[in-house]
Amino acid sequence: MRKRIIAGNWKMHKTAEEAKQFTEEVLTKLPESEKVEAIVCPPALYLENLVEMAKDSNLSIAAQTMHEAKEGAFTGEVSPAMLVSIGVKHVVLGHSERREYYNETNESVNAKTKAAFENGLTPIVCVGETLEERESDATVKIVSDQVTKAFSDVSAENAKQAVIAYEPIWAIGTGKTATAEDANEVCGAIRNTVENLYGADVANAVRIQYGGSVNPKNIEELLSMEHIDGALVGGASLEPASFLQLVEAGANA
Ligand SMILES: O=C[C@H](O)COP(=O)(O)O
């Protein structure tokens, strides 16, 4: 049984004080369960404080993105080694917002995925189709291609540790969730792709999250699906009560 993984991606939300208050509240109420991994992805500015607050707890703090280079003249960027140096263990890569607004491509996501593994970080690799691609029945082809390219030259040993987040772009922040069956079908296709690349052992180990308007009302049904091992959540992860309900659902799934 794969461990459930619930990650709250705050995107560009919260002041320092709000981030602190959220984390304090969540840490006092987080369920103690071996069945679920709970992760919060704050803006980079708050990573170090939140890692410190969450140490010795079962809450992990993840970065929302990173540069692939070790260091260099990349104004505004953060390197894998910098994340590791403050105790970060996970990083979200290739989120559709990064692909749309910051020109990230399958090639750069591959470079970041490899850099994450080289530095001992667990990547949460995001894939997903646009509405136009879905309507032209290209979903499986698009996400399989994204996964194949993201994992190019990644060893089976590393791939086994990866998390893949399937986020249909048309479902992000829109209130439109893919039906649990549709989401499961695409997550199953992603698992098939991983099996074709690495074999059944890796495919059975890789955890696949669904993301796109996940909330406390739809999480249980999504987690009841065979290929959905967790959720990458934006809006509904911003309030402690709502985030905790999602983690509880993961513990009870
Ligand atoms: O990273 C999270 C996703 O983009 C989903 O965002 P959302 O839950 O607000 O739709």
PDBQT file of the ligand as one rigid body, heavy atoms in Angstrom, charges set to zero:
ROOT
HETATM    1  O1  LIG A 301      -0.885  23.140  -6.900  1.00  0.00    +0.000 OA
HETATM    2  C1  LIG A 301      -2.117  23.109  -6.755  1.00  0.00    +0.000 C 
HETATM    3  C2  LIG A 301      -3.002  23.143  -7.871  1.00  0.00    +0.000 C 
HETATM    4  O2  LIG A 301      -2.627  24.027  -8.855  1.00  0.00    +0.000 OA
HETATM    5  C3  LIG A 301      -4.455  23.113  -7.574  1.00  0.00    +0.000 C 
HETATM    6  O3  LIG A 301      -4.937  24.371  -7.183  1.00  0.00    +0.000 OA
HETATM    7  P1  LIG A 301      -6.469  24.459  -6.693  1.00  0.00    +0.000 P 
HETATM    8  O4  LIG A 301      -6.625  23.406  -5.625  1.00  0.00    +0.000 OA
HETATM    9  O5  LIG A 301      -6.606  25.844  -6.148  1.00  0.00    +0.000 OA
HETATM   10  O6  LIG A 301      -7.329  24.159  -7.871  1.00  0.00    +0.000 OA
ENDROOT
TORSDOF 0
